[in-house]
Amino acid sequence: MSDQPPTDGTDAEAFRYWINLFTADTWAISQQGPDTAAWFATRNRKLTRELQQGDRIVCFVARVGFPAVLRATDRPRQINDGPYGDAFSIKVPAEPIIRLDLEEALPIDRLRDSLQQMPPWLVQGSGNEWPKDVGDTLVEVLRGWAASPERRELTTRQLDYRPRSGLASSLGQVTVPDDIEDQEVADTPVTSTVARPTPDGHVVESDVSDHVRVQARLLRIGRLLGETPWVTPDDQSKVNEHGIRLSDLQGVTTELPPQFDEATNRTIRHIDIMWLHRNRVDAAFEVEATTSIYSGLLRMADLLALQPNINIPLFLVVPDDRLDQALRELGRPVFRAMVQPLPESCRVITFSRLADLEELVKAAGGHLTTGVLREFSVSAET
C-alpha cells in the first residue's frame, strides 16, 4: 500500500536529503503511534544543527530497501523518552511524501540501476547527508515504483538482521559488513538455461548464473592444480550446470584456515573462491559478473589491511566487456595509497581467459602451478 499525496507542494524550495537507517524491527516501531517522525542518534550534532524544515528524510531498512521518503515539518528536537531510548533522542517531526508497506519497499539495486555509480557509503551511517542528485533520483525512482509496487514475502534473514558490533583484529576493533550489504547493490544475475538429465531419465531445464558458472570453473581449475578449493558459505548451496551443489564438487572444502583472527575470518568467508594448500591461501578470487566491482575490491582491500604481512595473490574475475572498468576501479587512489597497495597484489582475469586457462590446465595433466595465473591475468600497473 502506498501513501502518496498528489504533490508535496514544496518542489520549488531548497532542501537537503538525510538518510535514516532501520532494521525491520526498528521500522515496525517507527510505524506505531499517531504521528510520523524520524529519530536519530543523540550524538549527531551536524544533523541537529543543520537539518531544516522541508528537508527530505530517506528511510532505508537494511537488507530490505526503501519504504519511504519523509518531509521534515519542523526542526530537530531532543526528546528524552522516545521509543528508541537515550541513544536515539533526536526527533524530527515529519510527513510522508512517499510511503509503502515494508513488503513493497524499493530494492536498492533499482536505485543503483538509475545511477552512473553507486557510492558505497550511501547506506552506511544514519543521519548522513546525501548528495542532492542522488536524493532526487531516489524520489523519482521510488515514485515510479510506488505506482505499481512489487509485493514480496520477506525472509527470516531480512527480518532478523541486526548490525554487528566491532570484531577483534590486529588493528583493534573493526566492523566487517555482511556480504552482501553487497547483495543490496547487486544487479539481477545474468543466467542461462541448461538442460540436464534426472536419475529417472527425464530432462529438466534450470537457470545457472554466470557467477556460479565461473565459480565452478575456478573450483575445477584449483583442484587440477593440486589445490584444495574453497567456496564462500554464501554460495555453497548454489548448483552448477549439472545440478551439483558447489560445496559437493570434487575436492571442495568448506573449512577455513585456522590461523586468522575474527575480523579476517569474517572478511575472507565472503570472498567467492580461495585455493588453499594446507593452512596457506595460495589465491583468492572475487567474481563480479554483474555486481559492483568496487564492493569486491573493498573486501580484498580489507583482507590486505587485516593481514599486511601475508602475501596472498588476489584476482578479480570479470566479463570481457568489464575489463577496462575493473582496471579503472583497481587503480583508484584509495587503493594505491594503501600500505600494501591493492594494485600490486590484485590482478584481473576475464571470463574468456579463465576458460582458456582451464583448457591449458586440463591438457597439462597436473604439471602446472598457480603461478600460471599471471600469464592469464592483467595488472592495473601496466
GUDRENRO-902864 format. One line per 10 residues: number of its first residue (from 1); for each residue x negated, y negated, z of N, C-alpha, C. Coordinates in steps of 0.001 Angstrom, whole numbers, plus 500000, padded with zeros to 6 digits. Last residue first. Layout:
% residues N
NUM> X:Y:Z:X:Y:Z:X:Y:Z  ...
***
This chain:
% residues 382
382> 449755:501916:484610:449140:501848:483275:449898:500900:482377  451144:502076:486928:449881:501346:486983:449239:501184:485614  453219:503752:486807:453541:502325:486667:452283:501476:486657  452619:506725:484932:452323:505865:486077:452744:504432:485789  454369:509651:483999:453890:508319:483636:453679:507506:484908  453789:513186:483381:454408:512050:484069:453722:510756:483676  452402:515333:482543:453777:515211:482045:454515:514031:482679  450003:515371:483785:449991:515332:482329:451380:515094:481748  450668:515689:486438:450143:514389:485995:450174:514264:484476  451370:518379:486713:452418:517349:486736:451920:516006:486210
372> 449193:519958:486993:449703:519777:485637:450786:518693:485583  448745:520347:489664:448035:519247:489012:448534:518975:487608  449889:522688:490470:450730:521488:490499:450043:520287:489859  448472:524998:488035:448687:524480:489382:449564:523235:489307  448656:528041:486043:448613:526598:486205:448835:526235:487670  449084:530720:485606:447702:530238:485573:447578:528721:485677  451601:531872:485310:451035:531750:486653:449622:531220:486713  452099:531884:482482:452112:533099:483285:451409:532985:484619  452340:529995:480518:451031:530133:481179:450962:531335:482104  454982:529946:479747:454015:530551:478827:452672:530817:479504
362> 456090:528571:481938:456514:529936:481630:455478:530648:480763  454803:526101:481628:454548:526896:482834:454969:528343:482612  455912:525228:479189:454470:525457:479314:454166:526364:480503  458619:524984:479870:458219:525914:478808:456740:526236:478906  458478:522995:481855:458952:524336:482203:458527:525351:481144  457573:520805:480354:456718:521373:481394:457169:522781:481748  459801:520280:478776:458555:520713:478132:457628:521378:479154  461522:519420:480803:461863:520628:480050:460623:521174:479338  460169:517109:481516:460304:518170:482505:460666:519488:481826  460494:515603:479227:459139:516057:479575:459187:517154:480636
352> 463242:515117:479406:462719:515894:478278:461319:516416:478575  463490:513591:481769:464142:514892:481670:463531:515739:480554  460327:512120:482772:461613:512093:482091:462178:513508:481993  458757:511092:485715:458896:512175:484735:460275:512047:484087  456521:508855:487255:457849:509060:486688:457798:510163:485633  454856:508771:490485:454865:508739:489033:456267:509101:488540  453396:507444:493397:454626:507902:492737:454503:507731:491225  451122:506341:494418:451478:507692:494855:452636:508289:494075  450875:503809:493458:449684:504656:493425:449990:506103:493771  453328:502585:493907:452972:502937:492527:451719:503805:492420
342> 453228:502172:496769:454029:503251:496209:453639:503581:494768  450265:501563:498581:451198:501124:497531:451920:502295:496880  449999:501588:501751:449732:502612:500749:450686:502338:499588  450993:499113:502546:449630:499512:502942:449139:500622:502026  452801:497453:499891:452714:498401:500995:451255:498726:501317  453046:495923:497642:452463:495281:498820:452348:496216:500020  454412:497361:495745:452972:497173:495553:452290:496634:496806  456999:497144:496683:456365:498453:496704:454850:498345:496513  457524:494433:496358:457705:495015:497687:457039:496380:497781  457170:493978:493575:456162:493508:494543:456287:494165:495913
332> 457916:496848:491505:458358:495693:492296:457282:495287:493305  457370:499080:489975:456381:498013:490001:456789:496789:490791  459653:500597:490080:458486:501075:490820:457422:499991:490949  461252:499160:488310:461616:499227:489723:460410:499636:490575  459855:499645:485899:460018:498281:486394:460341:498280:487883  460098:502412:485710:458761:501828:485846:458843:500392:486353  462880:502644:485402:462211:503263:486549:460833:502648:486774  463299:501336:482956:463896:500800:484180:463191:501348:485417  461937:503087:481236:461472:501704:481385:462028:501079:482663  463529:505472:481599:462103:505423:481918:461631:503996:482155
322> 466104:505934:480876:465915:505142:482099:464435:505009:482472  466232:507620:478726:466597:506225:478483:466495:505353:479740  465575:510103:479835:464614:509423:478965:464931:507948:478794  466474:510289:483317:466753:510486:481889:465793:509664:481042  463889:511023:485810:464969:510200:485251:465262:510612:483815  462316:511472:488816:462716:512184:487602:463968:511517:487053  459495:510525:490496:460857:510098:490192:461222:510720:488855  457323:512001:492811:457761:511907:491421:459222:511490:491359  454322:512034:494740:455747:511746:494633:456126:511549:493168  451998:513785:496647:452356:513334:495299:453870:513206:495170
312> 450957:512717:499705:451998:513543:499102:452291:513009:497702  448610:512490:501974:448725:512215:500546:449719:513196:499926  448914:510978:505056:449141:512215:504317:449378:511868:502858  448860:508654:506445:447597:509393:506340:447741:510712:505591  451399:507574:506685:450416:506885:505832:449130:507673:505620  454255:508329:507151:453131:509260:507108:452010:508681:506244  455983:506169:507033:456016:507009:508233:454832:507962:508306  455450:505120:504521:455267:504271:505689:455196:505096:506971  456144:507261:502865:454759:506799:502898:454485:505952:504139  458918:507372:503429:458058:508521:503714:456594:508104:503798
302> 459796:504891:502488:459924:505217:503907:458992:506358:504282  459304:505295:499770:458545:504271:500481:458616:504507:501989  461228:507242:499246:459817:507579:499096:458932:506574:499827  463531:505738:499714:463277:506927:500515:461810:507325:500445  463240:503767:497720:463209:503379:499132:462939:504579:500030  463579:505275:495418:462252:504724:495708:462143:504283:497166  466332:505760:495628:465379:506864:495664:463977:506401:495990  467291:503149:495355:467509:503864:496608:466585:505061:496734  466581:502457:492728:465987:501741:493854:466147:502515:495157  468208:503944:491106:466779:504258:491140:466143:503650:492378
292> 471391:505027:491865:470483:503896:491955:469035:504350:492051  472400:507727:489615:472436:506957:490848:471364:505866:490858  472056:509284:487418:472933:508127:487260:472924:507235:488484  469683:510745:488010:470367:510876:486716:471242:509669:486442  467124:510946:489666:468060:509823:489541:468697:509862:488163  465553:512896:491973:466214:512949:490674:467255:511842:490623  462482:512931:493494:463797:512296:493549:464369:512304:492133  460214:515232:494890:460899:514732:493696:462234:514096:494065  456929:516015:495950:458299:515658:496319:458939:514942:495134  454384:518442:496569:455018:517472:495676:456442:517237:496164
282> 453319:519802:498735:452469:519618:497556:453066:518643:496551  453274:519703:502069:454133:519271:500966:453226:518978:499771  452401:522504:504099:451989:521317:503351:453014:521004:502268  452633:524880:505385:453243:523703:506023:452906:522399:505311  452774:526739:502518:452690:526892:503969:453376:525677:504611  453681:524462:500352:452679:525538:500446:452305:525666:501908  456567:523271:498596:455824:523485:499829:454798:524601:499650  458112:520803:496854:457367:522037:496687:456439:522175:497891  461411:519448:497124:459997:519458:497503:459396:520814:497168  464087:517399:496028:463352:518656:495890:461929:518455:496425
272> 465361:514974:497153:466054:516025:496401:465346:517375:496430  465342:513847:500475:464637:513879:499200:465104:515118:498441  466505:514196:502904:467347:513622:501866:466625:513482:500527  464538:515102:504534:465654:516018:504302:466620:515481:503249  462784:513007:504855:462482:513987:503808:463645:514945:503558  464038:511527:506970:463792:510948:505651:463641:512026:504597  464085:513243:509104:465369:512720:508625:465213:512082:507247  461361:513698:509450:462251:514814:509085:463562:514306:508517  460596:511120:510231:460102:511682:508975:460985:512833:508521  461922:510908:512712:462255:509977:511633:461796:510509:510283
262> 460712:513017:514205:462151:512996:513945:462507:512106:512761  457568:514090:512664:458393:513550:513739:459842:513435:513275  456373:517287:511318:456742:515879:511218:457591:515434:512403  455729:519998:511268:454791:519078:511908:455235:517626:511946  457180:522052:510063:457484:521705:511450:456698:520530:512019  458845:521803:506867:457608:521956:507639:457808:521423:509054  462245:523103:506723:461267:522026:506569:459976:522366:507309  463992:525643:504989:463288:525244:506205:462265:524156:505898  465084:526814:502866:465868:525709:503431:465204:525179:504699  463524:527919:499822:463635:527873:501276:464507:526701:501702
252> 463680:530029:496991:464006:528745:497597:464099:528879:499117  463292:532464:495669:462139:531804:496279:462438:530525:497019  466020:532177:493500:464873:532978:493922:463755:532102:494490  468832:530436:494895:467919:530729:493804:466655:531395:494343  470407:529615:496957:470298:531062:496751:469393:531425:495580  470570:526899:496902:469853:527489:498038:469668:528996:497880  472178:526538:494650:470761:526175:494590:469968:526825:495716  474364:529218:493783:474039:528100:494669:472539:527817:494612  475209:529973:490486:474432:530368:491663:474133:529117:492497  476349:529565:487997:477232:529759:489132:476519:530170:490407
242> 474675:528898:486015:475005:530316:486105:475896:530614:487315  474106:526256:486340:474937:526607:485192:475316:528083:485172  474339:526088:489991:473728:525797:488699:474630:526283:487575  476107:524481:492680:475820:525661:491862:475242:525250:490516  475471:523226:495990:475771:522988:494578:475377:524228:493764  474576:523643:498538:475766:524393:498134:476153:524155:496684  472425:521913:498796:472176:523349:498845:473369:524165:498364  472515:519162:498883:472858:519815:497620:472684:521335:497646  471796:518298:501394:472930:517627:500744:473421:518390:499520  469447:519608:502018:470709:520157:502526:471934:519530:501875
232> 467243:519727:499173:467888:518968:500232:469165:519645:500721  465181:522564:498681:466208:521659:498168:466908:520989:499345  461935:523793:497918:462916:523414:498948:463903:522441:498327  459752:526386:496767:460609:525216:496514:461665:525054:497604  456603:527185:497249:457883:527523:497867:458795:526325:497682  454576:527806:494278:455019:527004:495411:456284:527605:496027  453797:528999:491953:453342:529602:493196:453708:528812:494432  454915:528066:489678:453590:527548:490013:453069:528087:491339  457430:529176:489764:456489:529688:488769:455058:529221:489035  458592:527527:491745:458352:528948:492030:457328:529525:491057
222> 458683:525082:490336:457906:525213:491561:457592:526660:491881  460459:525711:488274:459065:525388:487957:458193:525557:489192  462844:526118:489730:462258:527208:488938:460786:526946:488662  463241:523570:490852:463093:524733:491729:462446:525894:490979  463548:522057:488528:462413:521800:489421:462170:522972:490370  465975:523145:487619:464750:523283:486820:463510:523046:487677  467728:522337:489607:467499:523767:489394:466215:524000:488598  467604:519541:489193:467170:520129:490463:466849:521607:490289  468753:519428:486651:467341:519064:486819:466796:519602:488146  471374:520257:487239:470576:520973:486238:469081:520703:486432
212> 472164:518277:489042:471986:519652:489526:471164:520467:488537  472228:516040:487296:471434:516007:488518:471144:517422:489015  474104:516723:485423:472712:516650:485005:471788:516670:486217  476532:518993:486843:475985:517665:486623:474541:517751:486147  478740:521182:485431:477457:521122:486122:476850:519754:485817  481903:522624:485479:481133:521408:485230:479864:521418:486068  482842:525726:483948:482594:524904:485133:481749:523707:484743  484899:528356:482768:484169:527129:482494:483992:526342:483782  484552:531918:482585:485131:530715:483171:484260:529523:482806  485417:535014:481284:484548:533862:481126:485253:532641:481706
202> 485528:538337:482720:486133:537133:482181:485078:536037:482050  484283:540442:483999:484186:540361:482553:484837:539156:481924  484210:540439:486717:485249:541280:486102:485298:541138:484581  482195:538602:487399:481942:540037:487554:482988:540928:486883  482261:536168:484686:482539:536570:486066:482305:538075:486176  480092:534159:482623:480914:535351:482866:481124:535584:484350  480502:530697:481819:479721:531759:482455:480647:532944:482738  480077:527690:480062:480858:528914:480209:479974:529982:480826  479947:524282:481079:479270:525506:480671:480213:526675:480891  480133:520855:480508:480887:522073:480778:480130:523272:480241
192> 478315:518346:482245:478620:519050:481017:479306:520351:481385  478259:515075:483748:478415:516521:483780:478573:517058:482382  477078:512516:485706:477193:512965:484334:477239:514481:484353  478888:511332:488564:477845:512170:487976:478141:512494:486515  479594:507925:488984:480182:509228:488773:479167:510117:488067  476932:506329:490908:477842:506421:489790:478531:507783:489799  476617:505224:494284:476360:506194:493231:477398:506094:492131  476604:503956:496653:476252:503155:495495:475998:504057:494297  477207:505825:498503:478157:504740:498360:477789:503793:497225  475142:507550:498626:476282:508003:497869:477266:506884:497687
182> 473544:506106:500360:473234:506053:498953:474394:506547:498100  474628:506791:502669:474781:505398:502291:474474:505262:500811  472970:509270:501369:473823:508656:500857:474499:507078:500799  471891:509732:503539:471963:509727:502092:473341:509309:501623  471657:507473:506286:472086:508737:505718:472073:508614:504214  468739:505465:507026:470122:505601:506558:470408:507018:506087  466951:505395:509878:466881:506012:508569:468310:506201:508080  465248:503190:512042:466501:503756:511567:466294:504285:510161  462808:503615:514711:463214:503171:513375:464585:503754:513063  460581:503028:517279:461964:503348:516959:462334:502774:515594
172> 457234:503659:516059:458162:503312:517125:459568:503722:516732  455804:504707:514041:455984:503252:514004:456846:502753:515159  455987:507385:514313:454675:506798:514618:454741:505277:514609  459311:507660:515803:458337:507843:514732:457020:507235:515175  462668:508300:516731:461262:508235:517127:460365:508475:515920  465348:506211:515643:464694:507508:515690:463233:507329:516042  468192:504324:516851:466820:504433:516390:466249:505830:516568  471509:505646:516104:470579:504786:516834:469171:505033:516317  473823:505700:513377:472787:506335:514193:471951:505289:514907  477345:505165:513250:475984:504703:512973:474998:505379:513909
162> 479500:507880:512481:479044:506931:513494:477646:506463:513109  482273:509401:510853:480950:508766:510760:480708:507799:511903  484689:510673:510694:483919:510863:511929:482575:510152:511920  485738:510146:508177:486483:509709:509352:485649:509754:510619  483865:511302:506425:484161:509873:506364:484804:509381:507652  483959:513966:507213:482667:513269:507203:482879:511758:507166  486578:514624:506725:486126:514551:508117:484820:513786:508212  487808:512521:504027:487199:513727:504574:486833:513526:506040  490958:511264:502926:489640:511031:503499:489121:512301:504154  492584:511505:499858:492510:512010:501222:491094:511825:501739
152> 493452:508596:497988:492710:509830:498150:492685:510227:499623  494922:506632:495468:495003:507088:496861:494302:508435:496977  493959:504032:493545:493928:505493:493610:493922:505898:495087  496087:501193:492814:495010:501868:493545:495119:503387:493477  496820:498941:490950:497181:500356:490785:496126:501205:491483  496090:496527:492008:497277:496563:491161:497755:497988:490922  493695:496919:493244:494892:496893:494084:496172:496923:493266  491864:496623:491128:492065:497940:491735:493395:497984:492496  492007:493857:490743:492374:494775:489666:492678:496167:490188  491088:493019:493252:492434:492642:492797:492913:493569:491678
142> 488494:494047:493217:489447:494563:494193:490885:494206:493808  487288:492516:491205:487405:493973:491043:488470:494536:491977  487511:489947:492362:488082:490226:491042:488310:491722:490843  486093:490306:494755:487507:489925:494797:488180:490237:493453  483514:490943:493710:484248:491897:494545:485742:491574:494571  482854:488548:492414:483023:489775:491641:483821:490803:492420  482645:486835:494610:483658:486570:493583:483926:487820:492750  480449:488056:495922:481761:487996:496551:482873:487760:495545  478470:487576:494003:478806:488954:494368:480184:489000:495026  478369:484800:493941:478747:485512:492726:479122:486956:493023
132> 477564:484147:496593:478888:483744:496106:479307:484553:494878  476014:486640:498634:475930:485660:497546:477320:485385:496977  477133:486950:502054:476998:487487:500705:476758:486364:499706  475751:486973:505324:476388:486222:504242:476115:486906:502908  476496:489342:507917:475588:488747:506940:476379:487998:505873  478309:490636:509490:478104:489218:509745:477104:488569:508826  476616:493699:509599:477875:492990:509765:477611:491548:510154  474453:494958:507296:474492:494147:508501:475780:493367:508607  474536:496382:504933:473624:496847:505979:473659:495996:507237  475637:496012:502430:476481:496556:503492:475625:497088:504641
122> 473557:494874:500865:474886:494266:500900:475729:494749:502078  471008:495738:500404:471304:495247:501748:472742:494754:501903  470535:496391:497774:470714:497490:498724:471128:497031:500107  472367:494799:495178:471386:494612:496252:471593:495665:497340  472845:496137:492141:473489:496166:493454:472420:495963:494520  472915:494378:489122:472111:495130:490076:472742:495018:491451  475142:493558:487720:473944:493925:486982:473010:494745:487859  478311:494891:488679:477148:494051:488976:475966:494501:488139  480253:496723:488246:480524:495371:487753:479370:494408:488028  479465:499052:489481:479661:499085:488028:479807:497693:487435
112> 479626:498300:492155:478313:498426:491521:478427:498422:490001  482341:498531:492605:481710:497209:492633:480379:497251:491914  482562:501267:492398:483336:500442:491465:482820:499006:491451  481059:502208:494500:480500:502357:493159:481273:501561:492130  482629:501843:496736:481583:500854:496480:480990:501000:495081  486172:502169:496302:484845:502764:496486:483753:501798:496060  488696:500421:497926:487884:500420:496704:486531:501073:496979  491167:502324:499707:490046:501380:499677:489224:501538:498403  493280:503944:500219:493255:503292:498906:492081:502337:498744  493115:504739:502798:493043:505794:501780:492994:505226:500360
102> 493647:502359:504111:492277:502854:504077:492099:503924:503005  495748:500149:502229:495579:501250:503165:494157:501791:503031  494568:496790:501623:495023:498101:501184:494999:499074:502355  494789:493370:500923:494670:494400:501962:495312:495684:501459  493681:490161:500195:493971:491480:499644:493831:492471:500793  493876:488170:502077:494036:487819:500665:494403:489080:499888  495115:488023:505380:494656:488838:504252:494895:488154:502912  493714:485665:507666:494881:486192:506975:494394:486977:505764  492257:485182:510966:492230:485297:509507:493577:485764:508984  490022:484190:513561:491398:484365:513087:491440:484324:511561
92> 487307:485733:514666:487635:484795:513595:489080:485058:513177  485510:486172:517656:486757:486388:516923:486944:485294:515879  482967:487705:519179:483211:486570:518297:484426:486878:517421  482292:489919:520637:483250:488996:521244:483551:487779:520378  480944:492588:520965:481583:492037:519757:482702:491098:520203  480063:493255:523465:479049:493177:522406:479610:492563:521124  482290:493515:525127:481475:492302:525222:480489:492148:524072  484942:495106:523125:484057:494920:524257:483188:493686:524134  486775:495253:521107:485514:495965:520918:484516:495746:522057  489023:493704:521623:489197:495162:521521:487899:495943:521418
82> 488128:491098:524080:488519:491600:522771:488552:493125:522723  487687:489355:526197:488462:490572:526431:488975:491152:525115  486353:487030:525481:485652:487998:526328:486415:489295:526560  485795:485410:522563:486880:485983:523362:486280:487124:524185  484672:482578:520901:484285:483713:521738:485459:484115:522635  485476:481850:517495:485555:481532:518916:485174:482784:519708  485178:480383:514227:484920:481455:515186:485049:480960:516621  488003:478423:512915:486577:478613:513204:486392:479780:514178  490655:479800:510897:490140:478939:511964:488664:479229:512114  491251:481538:508952:492226:480466:509170:491803:479512:510276
72> 489465:483182:506476:489419:482648:507834:490392:481481:507954  490846:485715:504609:490513:484292:504598:490562:483786:506025  489634:489001:503680:490407:488085:504515:489970:486651:504270  490006:491912:501845:489290:490634:501917:490205:489680:502677  489860:495498:502287:490485:494170:502428:489468:493063:502229  488618:497956:502010:490074:497944:502112:490687:496549:502109  486009:499360:500375:486505:498032:500726:488040:498058:500812  484854:502539:501725:484941:501499:500716:485500:500200:501271  483648:504873:503089:484996:504857:502513:485092:503814:501406  481203:504658:504298:481500:505916:503621:482901:505973:503009
62> 482387:502052:506359:481272:502913:505968:481780:504246:505435  484408:499608:505108:484422:500760:506013:483378:501752:505517  484395:496149:504933:483841:497376:504360:483816:498466:505418  485755:493065:504094:485832:494200:505021:485347:495465:504315  484711:489832:503839:484802:491083:503092:484752:492238:504083  486106:486827:504282:485508:487906:505063:485777:489216:504328  485649:483479:503201:486166:484822:502949:485389:485851:503774  486575:480302:504649:485586:481283:504212:486232:482656:504063  488620:478862:505849:488650:479023:504396:487619:479988:503867  486639:477503:508400:487989:477821:507939:488008:477842:506407
52> 483250:478781:508375:484241:477712:508403:485624:478245:508023  480238:479738:509888:481480:480177:509253:482559:479120:509455  478079:478667:511418:478276:478245:510035:479593:478677:509406  477896:479594:514072:477608:478189:513785:478120:477757:512410  478456:482280:513897:479223:481455:514838:479080:479976:514507  476465:483088:512082:477875:483140:511691:478711:482243:512589  474189:482615:513684:474334:481965:512372:475803:481944:511959  474509:484223:515944:474603:482768:516087:474801:482058:514749  475469:486998:516993:475370:486452:515639:475576:484936:515654  475870:488203:519445:474552:487603:519196:474443:486905:517839
42> 478361:489388:519322:478194:488188:520149:476906:487453:519813  479462:490511:516142:478579:490665:517291:478377:489331:518011  482961:489914:515326:481538:490031:515022:480725:490097:516310  486132:490515:513894:485311:490450:515103:483861:490715:514740  488937:488972:512384:487667:489668:512218:486854:489466:513495  492506:489448:512499:491287:488752:512893:490087:489618:512548  495973:489139:512654:494832:489586:511859:493613:488766:512261  498315:490147:515249:497549:489150:514486:496406:489794:513739  499564:492287:516593:500355:491439:515688:499526:490506:514817  497997:495587:516697:498332:494264:517209:498979:493387:516162
32> 495563:497245:514644:496551:497250:515711:496830:495820:516177  493513:497162:512927:494851:497084:512337:495955:497108:513379  491225:497587:514363:491456:496230:513835:492861:496055:513283  491347:500318:514818:491560:499403:515939:491911:498008:515432  490687:501212:512261:492013:501515:512803:492344:500592:513973  488037:500352:512153:489021:499758:511243:490432:500002:511762  486885:502020:514015:486974:500594:514347:487909:499857:513396  487188:504510:512626:487803:504278:513940:487957:502794:514245  485689:504199:510313:487126:504459:510192:487838:504175:511513  483580:501349:511019:483788:502772:510809:485288:502975:510644
22> 482790:498244:509332:483615:499073:510204:483256:500543:510015  481604:494900:508825:481454:496346:508689:482264:497092:509737  481998:492131:506933:482417:492675:508222:482461:494192:508085  480250:489507:505345:480602:490918:505362:480936:491365:506788  481332:486459:503896:480668:487136:505007:481154:488582:505030  481129:483743:501593:481528:485123:501867:480684:485697:503007  482436:480364:501555:481348:481339:501560:481921:482720:501885  483896:477708:499580:483897:478671:500671:482729:479635:500502  485646:474933:498426:484338:475559:498585:484405:476513:499768  488792:475300:496666:487962:474838:497769:486616:475556:497791
12> 490353:476395:494721:489574:475224:494355:488615:474792:495466  491760:478480:495846:490739:478795:494867:489845:477614:494550  493731:478610:497706:492511:477901:498100:491402:478084:497076  495966:480191:497378:496149:478749:497458:494902:477954:497760  496108:482793:497009:495740:482385:498359:495775:480866:498506  498989:484127:495367:497746:483356:495329:497411:482952:496734  500767:486140:496046:500544:485812:494640:499283:484992:494445  499299:488225:498598:500091:487067:498211:499835:486759:496748  499177:491582:499058:498588:490520:498251:499568:489394:498054  498567:494487:500200:499150:493292:500804:498509:492112:500113
2> 499351:497828:499119:498560:496604:499069:499328:495459:499691  499145:501197:500000:500000:500000:500000:499117:498764:500000
***
